[in-house]
Amino acid sequence: SLGLTGWVRNLPDGRVEAVFEGEKDAAKKMLDWCRTGTPPARVDHFEFEEEAAGAEFTDFEITY
């Protein structure tokens, strides 16, 4: 619903990894959401790395 493209996946050790791109305000909203998660999720640690958008994605995919 934010208009972002990219992907997110659960890792075997319980971490979540995501790569996404889109408008700056939408990306900020997604980062804010990642910092808190949704109940009953618990976020113990959060880090992100900003890179120049490459327009390599056409949609947003969730894998488990």
VEXNU-447696 format. One line per 8 residues: number of its first residue (from 1); for each residue x, y negated, z negated of N, C-alpha, C, O, CB. Coordinates in nm, 4 decimals. Glycine has a CB too. Example, Ala and Ser with C-alpha at 12.3 -4.5 7.8 and 13.67 -1.06 7.14 Angstrom:
1> 1.3190:0.5690:-0.7800:1.2300:0.4500:-0.7800:1.3200:0.3300:-0.7800:1.4236:0.3319:-0.8465:1.1308:0.4473:-0.9046 | 1.2850:0.2250:-0.7080:1.3670:0.1060:-0.7140:1.2900:-0.0030:-0.7870:1.3409:-0.1138:-0.8039:1.4084:0.0598:-0.5725
This chain:
1> 0.0809:0.1203:0.0000:0.0000:0.0000:0.0000:0.0854:-0.1269:0.0000:0.0339:-0.2366:0.0219:-0.0921:0.0003:-0.1197 | 0.2157:-0.1120:-0.0245:0.3038:-0.2288:-0.0242:0.3617:-0.2576:0.1141:0.4256:-0.3608:0.1345:0.4166:-0.2086:-0.1235 | 0.3398:-0.1677:0.2080:0.3927:-0.1877:0.3419:0.5396:-0.1529:0.3550:0.6054:-0.1983:0.4486:0.3721:-0.3284:0.3830 | 0.5925:-0.0733:0.2632:0.7322:-0.0330:0.2683:0.7474:0.0928:0.3526:0.6528:0.1698:0.3688:0.7873:-0.0099:0.1268 | 0.8663:0.1127:0.4057:0.8996:0.2365:0.4746:1.0188:0.2992:0.4044:1.0962:0.2304:0.3378:0.9298:0.2115:0.6256 | 1.0333:0.4308:0.4198:1.1439:0.5014:0.3566:1.0991:0.6338:0.2999:1.0111:0.6985:0.3567:1.2056:0.4169:0.2476 | 1.1581:0.6760:0.1883:1.1227:0.8031:0.1277:1.1518:0.8025:-0.0223:1.2274:0.7190:-0.0719:1.1983:0.9168:0.1958 | 1.0910:0.8962:-0.0926:1.1173:0.9189:-0.2346:1.1112:1.0690:-0.2580:1.0301:1.1386:-0.1969:1.0144:0.8419:-0.3265
9> 1.1981:1.1197:-0.3477:1.1974:1.2632:-0.3758:1.2396:1.2895:-0.5198:1.3141:1.2124:-0.5803:1.2904:1.3379:-0.2786 | 1.1901:1.3999:-0.5722:1.2310:1.4482:-0.7034:1.3558:1.5328:-0.6850:1.3639:1.6137:-0.5926:1.1168:1.5297:-0.7728 | 1.4528:1.5140:-0.7729:1.5748:1.5935:-0.7692:1.5644:1.7072:-0.8710:1.4893:1.6961:-0.9679:1.6993:1.5051:-0.7978 | 1.6385:1.8163:-0.8503:1.6285:1.9320:-0.9398:1.6577:1.9006:-1.0868:1.6067:1.9690:-1.1756:1.7226:2.0385:-0.8933 | 1.7386:1.7988:-1.1134:1.7740:1.7668:-1.2523:1.6749:1.6717:-1.3191:1.6994:1.6257:-1.4306:1.9122:1.7059:-1.2569 | 1.5624:1.6417:-1.2519:1.4596:1.5564:-1.3110:1.4663:1.4107:-1.2690:1.3741:1.3338:-1.2961:1.4686:1.5638:-1.4577 | 1.5748:1.3723:-1.2031:1.5845:1.2345:-1.1555:1.4984:1.2163:-1.0313:1.4555:1.3132:-0.9686:1.7312:1.1971:-1.1254 | 1.4741:1.0916:-0.9974:1.4000:1.0568:-0.8765:1.4898:0.9678:-0.7921:1.5522:0.8748:-0.8433:1.2637:0.9854:-0.9102
17> 1.4961:0.9963:-0.6638:1.5781:0.9193:-0.5709:1.4865:0.8602:-0.4642:1.3965:0.9279:-0.4145:1.6901:1.0080:-0.5065 | 1.5095:0.7345:-0.4294:1.4252:0.6690:-0.3295:1.5089:0.5766:-0.2425:1.6062:0.5165:-0.2880:1.3114:0.5902:-0.3971 | 1.4692:0.5670:-0.1181:1.5254:0.4704:-0.0238:1.4064:0.4050:0.0437:1.3211:0.4732:0.1003:1.6238:0.5385:0.0816 | 1.4006:0.2736:0.0377:1.2881:0.2058:0.1017:1.3305:0.0689:0.1506:1.4275:0.0105:0.1024:1.1696:0.1934:0.0052 | 1.2553:0.0192:0.2478:1.2811:-0.1141:0.3007:1.1496:-0.1790:0.3392:1.0497:-0.1119:0.3649:1.3767:-0.1084:0.4218 | 1.1523:-0.3103:0.3423:1.0334:-0.3869:0.3756:1.0509:-0.5309:0.3309:1.1623:-0.5759:0.3041:0.9085:-0.3250:0.3111 | 0.9403:-0.6020:0.3232:0.9444:-0.7414:0.2804:1.0009:-0.7520:0.1387:0.9787:-0.6643:0.0553:0.8037:-0.8040:0.2869 | 1.0737:-0.8598:0.1129:1.1419:-0.8771:-0.0153:1.0456:-0.8697:-0.1343:1.0763:-0.8030:-0.2332:1.2150:-1.0101:-0.0169
25> 0.9310:-0.9361:-0.1270:0.8348:-0.9336:-0.2382:0.7821:-0.7928:-0.2629:0.7658:-0.7523:-0.3780:0.7178:-1.0286:-0.2099 | 0.7552:-0.7180:-0.1562:0.7057:-0.5811:-0.1701:0.8132:-0.4911:-0.2311:0.7831:-0.4073:-0.3161:0.6610:-0.5257:-0.0334 | 0.9376:-0.5083:-0.1881:1.0470:-0.4288:-0.2436:1.0660:-0.4603:-0.3916:1.0938:-0.3701:-0.4706:1.1777:-0.4547:-0.1663 | 1.0515:-0.5867:-0.4301:1.0634:-0.6237:-0.5711:0.9531:-0.5575:-0.6535:0.9789:-0.5095:-0.7639:1.0577:-0.7768:-0.5874 | 0.8303:-0.5545:-0.6007:0.7208:-0.4879:-0.6719:0.7503:-0.3396:-0.6901:0.7229:-0.2833:-0.7961:0.5882:-0.5063:-0.5963 | 0.8062:-0.2760:-0.5872:0.8403:-0.1341:-0.5971:0.9504:-0.1124:-0.7000:0.9440:-0.0172:-0.7777:0.8840:-0.0793:-0.4603 | 1.0508:-0.1990:-0.7018:1.1572:-0.1864:-0.8013:1.1021:-0.2039:-0.9424:1.1404:-0.1302:-1.0332:1.2679:-0.2893:-0.7747 | 1.0128:-0.3003:-0.9616:0.9507:-0.3201:-1.0927:0.8748:-0.1952:-1.1351:0.8819:-0.1547:-1.2512:0.8562:-0.4415:-1.0902
33> 0.8021:-0.1340:-1.0421:0.7272:-0.0121:-1.0724:0.8225:0.1024:-1.1071:0.7954:0.1803:-1.1985:0.6375:0.0272:-0.9533 | 0.9341:0.1127:-1.0343:1.0317:0.2189:-1.0605:1.0915:0.2068:-1.2006:1.1246:0.3077:-1.2627:1.1434:0.2152:-0.9558 | 1.1053:0.0856:-1.2498:1.1622:0.0650:-1.3833:1.0714:0.1174:-1.4944:1.1198:0.1526:-1.6019:1.1894:-0.0824:-1.4056 | 0.9404:0.1229:-1.4696:0.8469:0.1630:-1.5749:0.7782:0.2956:-1.5471:0.7451:0.3675:-1.6414:0.7432:0.0569:-1.5935 | 0.7558:0.3301:-1.4220:0.6864:0.4538:-1.3882:0.5392:0.4464:-1.4253:0.4877:0.3398:-1.4591:0.7519:0.5720:-1.4581 | 0.4728:0.5598:-1.4187:0.3322:0.5678:-1.4571:0.3173:0.6712:-1.5676:0.3961:0.7655:-1.5743:0.2425:0.6036:-1.3352 | 0.2191:0.6556:-1.6532:0.1987:0.7560:-1.7583:0.1728:0.8919:-1.6942:0.0988:0.8972:-1.5960:0.0805:0.7160:-1.8515 | 0.2273:0.9990:-1.7422:0.3098:1.0135:-1.8616:0.4597:1.0068:-1.8330:0.5389:1.0564:-1.9131:0.2780:1.1435:-1.9290
41> 0.5006:0.9473:-1.7218:0.6430:0.9386:-1.6878:0.7199:0.8597:-1.7930:0.6659:0.7709:-1.8589:0.6612:0.8737:-1.5502 | 0.8473:0.8946:-1.8069:0.9358:0.8219:-1.8976:1.0619:0.7872:-1.8192:1.1280:0.8760:-1.7653:0.9693:0.9063:-2.0270 | 1.0946:0.6609:-1.8129:1.2142:0.6155:-1.7424:1.3213:0.5876:-1.8465:1.3106:0.4926:-1.9241:1.1852:0.4883:-1.6551 | 1.4256:0.6716:-1.8478:1.5351:0.6550:-1.9433:1.6472:0.5689:-1.8874:1.7177:0.5013:-1.9623:1.5900:0.7902:-1.9836 | 1.6632:0.5715:-1.7585:1.7741:0.5001:-1.6952:1.7292:0.4604:-1.5546:1.6621:0.5373:-1.4859:1.9051:0.5885:-1.6909 | 1.7661:0.3421:-1.5137:1.7290:0.2944:-1.3807:1.8478:0.2225:-1.3206:1.9106:0.1398:-1.3867:1.6047:0.2010:-1.3862 | 1.8789:0.2532:-1.1965:1.9818:0.1778:-1.1250:1.9419:0.1698:-0.9784:1.8744:0.2579:-0.9253:2.1228:0.2438:-1.1412 | 1.9851:0.0624:-0.9151:1.9556:0.0480:-0.7728:2.0716:-0.0195:-0.7033:2.1542:-0.0871:-0.7647:1.8259:-0.0317:-0.7508
49> 2.0746:0.0010:-0.5741:2.1786:-0.0555:-0.4896:2.1095:-0.1220:-0.3714:2.0300:-0.0586:-0.3020:2.2814:0.0539:-0.4425 | 2.1389:-0.2470:-0.3489:2.0763:-0.3198:-0.2385:2.1676:-0.3168:-0.1170:2.2879:-0.3411:-0.1268:2.0449:-0.4657:-0.2791 | 2.1082:-0.2867:-0.0027:2.1815:-0.2842:0.1234:2.1007:-0.3582:0.2289:1.9808:-0.3804:0.2116:2.2110:-0.1383:0.1685 | 2.1646:-0.3955:0.3354:2.0935:-0.4599:0.4462:1.9979:-0.3593:0.5095:2.0336:-0.2433:0.5302:2.1936:-0.5154:0.5526 | 1.8780:-0.4036:0.5395:1.7787:-0.3161:0.6023:1.8244:-0.2777:0.7420:1.8792:-0.3593:0.8162:1.6404:-0.3847:0.6080 | 1.8009:-0.1522:0.7761:1.8429:-0.1046:0.9066:1.7284:-0.0689:0.9986:1.7514:-0.0238:1.1108:1.9303:0.0127:0.8906 | 1.6061:-0.0879:0.9539:1.4866:-0.0554:1.0330:1.4920:0.0880:1.0849:1.4516:0.1156:1.1979:1.4720:-0.1530:1.1508 | 1.5429:0.1801:1.0003:1.5558:0.3193:1.0442:1.4337:0.4046:1.0111:1.4258:0.5194:1.0546:1.6778:0.3809:0.9815
57> 1.3384:0.3508:0.9350:1.2204:0.4272:0.8946:1.0956:0.3724:0.9632:1.0862:0.2531:0.9923:1.2031:0.4236:0.7413 | 1.0004:0.4616:0.9885:0.8750:0.4187:1.0502:0.7560:0.4356:0.9570:0.6494:0.3792:0.9816:0.8510:0.4962:1.1776 | 0.7737:0.5140:0.8485:0.6664:0.5346:0.7518:0.7277:0.5606:0.6148:0.8491:0.5494:0.5977:0.5741:0.6524:0.7946 | 0.6443:0.5953:0.5177:0.6935:0.6255:0.3836:0.6587:0.7699:0.3530:0.5429:0.8101:0.3644:0.6329:0.5287:0.2766 | 0.7585:0.8480:0.3141:0.7397:0.9911:0.2911:0.7713:1.0264:0.1463:0.8708:0.9802:0.0904:0.8279:1.0734:0.3867 | 0.6862:1.1083:0.0864:0.7086:1.1585:-0.0492:0.7370:1.3074:-0.0382:0.6558:1.3828:0.0155:0.5853:1.1304:-0.1433 | 0.8533:1.3502:-0.0896:0.8869:1.4924:-0.0905:0.9077:1.5368:-0.2340:0.9425:1.4561:-0.3202:1.0136:1.5212:-0.0049 | 0.8864:1.6644:-0.2594:0.8963:1.7165:-0.3969:1.0065:1.8167:-0.4092:1.0291:1.8707:-0.5175:0.7658:1.7795:-0.4407
